[in-house]
Every structure is written in C-alpha cells, then in structure tokens.
Amino acid sequence: MKRHSILDRQSVKRRDSRDPSRYWGIIRLVSSLSLRVFLLFIGVISLSLLFIYLYEYLASSPYIRLEQVIVTGVDENIKQDLIEISGLNSGSNMLSINLNEIKERMERHPWIKSVNLEKRFPHTLLIKAEKETAAAMVLMDRLAYMDSSGRLFKDVDQEDDKDYPLITGISKAGGVREKQLKTAAAVLDLFRTETGAWSHRELSEIHISEDCNISVYSTSLPTVIRMGRDDLEAKMDELKKITRHLNETGKMRMVRAIDLNYRDGVVVSFNDAG
C-alpha cells in the first residue's frame, strides 16, 4: 500500500511539472515569425509594384525619347542603310529599344561584319559598325568577295568594285573549298608586304588546285609562278632572287613560267622567241 502511494505522488508531480506557459511562448514565436514573413511579402509586392509604375512612367515619358542616332565606322550610304534597317523613328522611347534585335538585323547587311550599340541617355543611340573588307574575288558558280581570312561574305554585283585579285580553281565540295580558300588567304597575306611586280596590288589571279597547289599571275608580267603548296615563305625568297637575276640579264620579259616547286632549284621556262 505504501509503494502505490509513493508512485501516485511521483506521477502527479511529473504531470504538474508541464508548465502551459511554455506552449504560449512557442505560439508567440511562431506568430512573430509569421508576421515578419507576411510584412516582408507585402514589402516585396509593394516594391515590385513601384518598379512597374516607374517603368511604365518612364516608358511613356517624353524626357527619354530618341532624338539622335550616331553611326560610326562606315560610309554615308551604309550609314543610311543601317538607320533604315533599325526601324527606329525619332521620338521612339529609349527603354523600348531592343538592342539585340537591332544588332541582329544590322549584321545581316552584306557589308557589315559586326555592330555594337549603346544607349546614351536621355536621347542618343550610338552605333559602332565594322565594315567588311574585301581581299579578293572568288570565281565559282558565282563571283563573290572573300575577306583576308578566306571567308566569303557577299556576291559581287554588277555595280561593285572589281579591282581585286581573282581566286580560281575553287571546288564546289565544302571541305575541299574551305581548305582552298584558307590557302588563297595565306598566299594573299604572303604577297601583301611585297613591292614591284609581285606586290599585292599587282596580283591578277591566284589559281588553287584541289590538292592546294598554287599558281600566281601578275598584271604587269605575262608569267605564271608555280609555287606548289609547301614552304611558301622560302619559295618567296627564291622568287625574289630569280626575278632579280632575270631583270638584271634583261630576260624577265621573255619568261613564260617560273616553277618553284622543285627541291633542287627553280625551273624557268621561256617563250619561243627567247
């Protein structure tokens, strides 16, 4: 009987030790956190609405209207083309101008290599354009301009300038064609620093065979230079030596061909009259 009495008192004592104030503390903490989250949510919504209001206000504001378009890097004709391509009008809102979309449209122009656009608030759009530069014309099923890297970028129209070296022998097969064009670009670069009959300005034609053997023709001499496809710089040095000798001996005008594609030296072919 005594043992039951002691156990009963201990059980009652444990139940009494559970203080209800602890639960109220937890409830107050949860309520406080919930209130803070709610206020934060309200603050974010209010700030978002404020930004939307400011954007709509600025989008209709007369204080950031387009008044001036500055185009650099190209001539007047292309400048007007770019302004027309942009589709922009005086008075367009600066915030509504999509630079990426305009850049994409402008770079479709055949004479434009790249374009960078910059908004200068409150009223100016700056367009920095880089124009394509033709290094040669390539004859395939059509005549096309090639840049200094061997990339074709524009068909040659009837009114276009045609005072460029002509690249011939180019294959229609994609892989072979790309290799031939890279070879042609390397030859042009080799002659770019030369002077006289074999200067870049005097180049008439560069013929590239499918296995990339090179034949070069000059506008000032009726002579073909066969360069093969390897060691072009060394062969250029050989060409200078042999042409110097031929000029000194008065035989240069009688030369029909100079073949540099031999390991043991240079082979010169003369016209029958020579």
C-alpha positions as CSV (number, residue, x, y, z in Angstrom):
1,M,0.0,0.0,0.0
2,K,2.8,2.4,0.8
3,R,4.5,1.7,-2.5
4,H,1.4,2.6,-4.5
5,S,1.0,5.8,-2.6
6,I,4.6,6.9,-3.4
7,L,4.2,6.1,-7.1
8,D,1.0,8.0,-7.3
9,R,2.6,11.1,-5.8
10,Q,5.5,11.0,-8.2
11,S,3.1,10.6,-11.2
12,V,1.2,13.6,-10.1
13,K,4.4,15.6,-9.6
14,R,5.5,14.9,-13.2
15,R,2.2,15.9,-14.6
16,D,2.3,19.2,-12.7
17,S,5.8,20.0,-14.0
18,R,4.5,20.6,-17.6
19,D,4.1,24.3,-17.5
20,P,1.5,25.7,-20.0
21,S,3.4,28.9,-20.3
22,R,6.0,27.1,-22.5
23,Y,3.4,26.4,-25.2
24,W,2.3,30.1,-25.1
25,G,6.0,31.0,-25.7
26,I,6.1,28.8,-28.8
27,I,2.9,30.2,-30.1
28,R,4.1,33.8,-29.7
29,L,7.4,32.9,-31.5
30,V,5.5,31.3,-34.4
31,S,3.2,34.3,-34.6
32,S,6.1,36.7,-34.6
33,L,7.8,34.9,-37.4
34,S,4.6,34.6,-39.4
35,L,4.0,38.4,-39.1
36,R,7.6,39.1,-40.2
37,V,7.2,36.9,-43.3
38,F,3.9,38.5,-44.1
39,L,5.3,42.0,-43.8
40,L,8.3,41.0,-45.9
41,F,6.0,39.6,-48.6
42,I,3.9,42.8,-48.5
43,G,7.2,44.8,-48.8
44,V,8.3,42.8,-51.9
45,I,5.0,43.2,-53.6
46,S,4.9,46.9,-52.9
47,L,8.4,47.4,-54.2
48,S,7.6,45.4,-57.4
49,L,4.5,47.5,-58.0
50,L,6.6,50.6,-57.5
51,F,9.1,49.4,-60.1
52,I,6.3,48.6,-62.6
53,Y,4.8,52.0,-62.1
54,L,8.2,53.7,-62.6
55,Y,8.9,51.7,-65.7
56,E,5.6,52.5,-67.2
57,Y,6.0,56.1,-66.4
58,L,9.5,56.2,-68.0
59,A,8.3,54.2,-71.0
60,S,5.8,57.0,-71.7
61,S,8.0,59.9,-70.6
62,P,8.9,62.5,-73.2
63,Y,12.2,63.0,-71.3
64,I,13.9,59.9,-72.7
65,R,12.8,59.9,-76.3
66,L,15.3,59.1,-79.1
67,E,16.4,62.3,-80.8
68,Q,19.8,61.4,-82.2
69,V,21.4,58.3,-83.9
70,I,25.2,58.4,-84.3
71,V,26.7,55.8,-86.7
72,T,30.5,55.4,-87.0
73,G,32.8,53.1,-88.9
74,V,31.0,53.1,-92.3
75,D,30.4,55.5,-95.3
76,E,27.3,57.6,-95.7
77,N,25.4,55.1,-97.9
78,I,25.8,52.2,-95.5
79,K,25.0,54.6,-92.6
80,Q,21.6,55.3,-94.1
81,D,21.1,51.6,-94.8
82,L,21.7,50.8,-91.1
83,I,19.3,53.5,-89.9
84,E,16.6,52.2,-92.2
85,I,17.3,48.6,-91.1
86,S,17.0,49.5,-87.5
87,G,13.4,50.6,-87.9
88,L,13.9,53.4,-85.4
89,N,12.0,56.7,-85.6
90,S,12.7,60.0,-83.9
91,G,10.7,60.0,-80.8
92,S,11.0,56.3,-80.0
93,N,11.2,55.6,-76.3
94,M,14.7,54.7,-75.3
95,L,13.6,52.0,-72.9
96,S,11.6,50.2,-75.6
97,I,14.6,49.9,-78.0
98,N,15.7,46.3,-78.2
99,L,19.5,46.5,-78.9
100,N,19.9,42.7,-79.5
101,E,17.2,42.6,-82.1
102,I,18.5,45.7,-83.9
103,K,22.1,44.3,-83.8
104,E,20.9,41.0,-85.4
105,R,19.1,42.8,-88.2
106,M,22.0,45.2,-88.9
107,E,24.6,42.3,-89.1
108,R,22.6,40.8,-91.9
109,H,23.7,43.6,-94.1
110,P,26.3,42.1,-96.6
111,W,28.9,44.8,-96.0
112,I,28.6,44.7,-92.2
113,K,31.0,42.5,-90.2
114,S,29.8,43.4,-86.7
115,V,27.8,46.1,-84.9
116,N,27.9,47.4,-81.3
117,L,25.1,49.5,-80.0
118,E,25.0,51.7,-76.9
119,K,22.2,53.8,-75.4
120,R,23.3,57.1,-74.2
121,F,20.5,58.5,-72.1
122,P,18.5,60.6,-72.4
123,H,18.3,61.0,-76.2
124,T,21.1,59.3,-78.1
125,L,21.8,55.9,-79.7
126,L,25.4,55.2,-80.7
127,I,26.0,52.6,-83.4
128,K,29.6,51.4,-83.9
129,A,29.8,49.4,-87.1
130,E,32.7,47.4,-88.6
131,K,32.7,47.1,-92.4
132,E,33.7,44.0,-94.2
133,T,36.9,44.4,-96.2
134,A,37.3,42.5,-99.5
135,A,40.8,41.0,-100.1
136,A,39.9,39.1,-103.3
137,M,37.1,37.9,-105.6
138,V,36.4,34.2,-105.8
139,L,35.1,32.6,-109.0
140,M,32.8,29.6,-108.5
141,D,29.3,29.3,-109.9
142,R,29.1,33.0,-109.0
143,L,31.6,35.8,-108.2
144,A,31.9,36.5,-104.5
145,Y,34.0,38.7,-102.2
146,M,36.5,37.0,-99.8
147,D,38.0,38.6,-96.7
148,S,41.6,38.3,-95.5
149,S,40.7,35.1,-93.5
150,G,39.3,33.2,-96.5
151,R,35.7,33.8,-95.7
152,L,33.1,34.6,-98.4
153,F,30.8,37.3,-97.3
154,K,29.0,38.8,-100.4
155,D,28.2,38.1,-104.0
156,V,29.7,40.7,-106.4
157,D,27.1,42.8,-108.0
158,Q,27.4,44.5,-111.4
159,E,28.0,47.9,-109.8
160,D,30.5,46.6,-107.2
161,D,34.2,47.4,-107.4
162,K,36.1,44.5,-109.2
163,D,39.7,45.7,-108.8
164,Y,40.8,42.7,-106.7
165,P,42.8,39.6,-107.3
166,L,40.8,36.7,-108.7
167,I,40.8,33.3,-107.0
168,T,40.1,30.5,-109.4
169,G,40.0,26.7,-109.3
170,I,37.8,26.5,-106.2
171,S,35.9,23.3,-105.7
172,K,32.2,23.0,-105.0
173,A,32.9,20.4,-102.3
174,G,32.6,22.0,-98.9
175,G,35.7,20.6,-97.2
176,V,38.0,21.0,-100.2
177,R,36.7,24.5,-100.8
178,E,37.3,25.7,-97.3
179,K,40.9,24.4,-97.4
180,Q,41.5,26.1,-100.8
181,L,40.1,29.4,-99.6
182,K,42.4,29.3,-96.5
183,T,45.3,28.6,-98.8
184,A,44.4,31.6,-101.0
185,A,44.2,33.8,-97.9
186,A,47.7,32.7,-96.9
187,V,49.1,33.5,-100.4
188,L,47.5,36.9,-100.3
189,D,49.0,37.6,-96.9
190,L,52.4,36.5,-98.2
191,F,52.3,39.0,-101.1
192,R,50.8,41.8,-99.0
193,T,54.2,43.2,-97.9
194,E,55.9,42.8,-101.3
195,T,56.6,45.5,-103.8
196,G,57.0,45.6,-107.6
197,A,55.7,43.1,-110.0
198,W,54.8,40.6,-107.2
199,S,53.2,43.1,-104.8
200,H,49.6,42.5,-103.6
201,R,48.4,45.3,-105.9
202,E,49.9,43.7,-109.0
203,L,48.3,40.2,-108.3
204,S,45.9,39.3,-111.1
205,E,45.0,35.7,-110.4
206,I,45.7,33.0,-107.8
207,H,44.8,29.6,-109.0
208,I,44.3,26.9,-106.3
209,S,44.0,23.3,-107.5
210,E,42.0,20.8,-105.5
211,D,45.2,19.5,-103.8
212,C,46.1,23.1,-103.0
213,N,48.9,23.6,-105.4
214,I,49.3,27.3,-106.1
215,S,49.8,29.2,-109.4
216,V,50.1,33.0,-109.3
217,Y,49.7,35.5,-112.1
218,S,50.7,39.2,-112.2
219,T,49.1,42.1,-114.1
220,S,52.5,43.5,-115.0
221,L,54.1,40.4,-116.4
222,P,52.8,37.6,-118.7
223,T,54.4,35.0,-116.4
224,V,52.9,32.2,-114.2
225,I,54.6,31.4,-110.9
226,R,54.0,27.8,-109.8
227,M,54.6,27.7,-106.0
228,G,53.3,24.2,-105.1
229,R,51.8,24.2,-101.6
230,D,54.6,24.0,-99.0
231,D,57.3,26.3,-97.7
232,L,55.7,29.4,-99.3
233,E,57.9,31.9,-97.5
234,A,61.1,30.2,-98.6
235,K,59.8,30.0,-102.1
236,M,59.0,33.7,-102.0
237,D,62.7,34.4,-101.2
238,E,63.7,32.2,-104.2
239,L,61.2,34.1,-106.4
240,K,62.8,37.4,-105.4
241,K,66.3,36.1,-106.2
242,I,65.4,34.6,-109.6
243,T,63.4,37.7,-110.7
244,R,66.2,40.0,-109.7
245,H,68.6,37.9,-111.8
246,L,66.2,37.8,-114.8
247,N,65.7,41.6,-114.6
248,E,69.5,42.2,-114.4
249,T,70.0,40.0,-117.5
250,G,67.1,41.5,-119.4
251,K,65.3,38.2,-119.8
252,M,62.3,38.8,-117.5
253,R,60.0,39.8,-120.3
254,M,60.8,36.5,-122.1
255,V,59.8,34.3,-119.2
256,R,56.7,32.2,-119.6
257,A,56.7,30.4,-116.3
258,I,58.7,30.1,-113.1
259,D,58.4,26.8,-111.2
260,L,59.4,27.0,-107.6
261,N,58.1,23.5,-106.8
262,Y,61.4,21.7,-107.1
263,R,63.7,20.7,-104.3
264,D,66.9,21.2,-106.3
265,G,66.2,24.7,-107.5
266,V,64.0,26.9,-109.7
267,V,62.9,25.9,-113.2
268,V,62.4,28.9,-115.6
269,S,60.5,28.4,-118.9
270,F,61.0,30.9,-121.7
271,N,58.8,31.9,-124.7
272,D,59.9,30.5,-128.0
273,A,61.2,34.0,-129.1
274,G,63.6,33.8,-126.2
